[in-house]
């Protein structure tokens, strides 16, 4: 796999939109990239799934965000990545501020 393939560029664009507070623009980009991403790239899939969950949460889609984060735990458990673990913690922190628990 080449690091800068098309799904990687799409997901990075989506993440940039998410960081800019443009969750509605970010969500379809990240979701599209996840559909196209190599399914053997467990770390990338976990990382990008947590970003998708965060953009869903930013839009108030609590059930969908929790479902996405739950699905992300499988690829996340397949890799030992502090960065992925950090994104899981960030998601739960963000979720806690909504007054909801998974």
C-alpha positions, 0 to 999 in steps of 0.5 A: 500500500502506498501511504498517499493513495486516494482513500488516504487523501480523501480521509485526510481532507475529511479530518481537516474539515472535521478539525475546522468544525465542518462535521457535515462536510467531513462525515461523507468524506471519511465514510467514503474513504473507510469504504475504499480503504484496505481492510487489512489496514487495521490501524488506519481503519480504527483511527479513521473510524474514530474520526467518523464517530467524532464527526457524527457526534459533532452533528448530534448523531449520538446513536450513530456515533456510538455504533461507529465507535463500537465498530472501531473497537475491533480493528483498534484491538488488533493493533497496539497504538497509543494514538488510536487509544488516544482517539478512543479516549477523546471520543469518550470524553466528547461523549461524556460532555453530551451527558450520554454514555455508550 
